[in-house]
Each structure stands twice: as structure tokens, then as C-alpha cells.
Amino acid sequence: MTRDEFSTLPRYWANLARSKH
């Protein structure tokens, strides 16, 4: 996993959580 991908993970999960909520 690249550093860029790791940096995007939090945003990805936050987006998912927001959509789920």
C-alpha cells in the first residue's frame, strides 16, 4: 500500500460512515 493510498483511507471511511449514517 502506498503512502498516498493510506492518506486517502481515512477520507474513504469517513465518506462511507457519512453515507451509512
HELIX and SHEET records of a PDB file:
HELIX    1   1 ARG A    3  LYS A   20  1                                  18    
END                                                                             
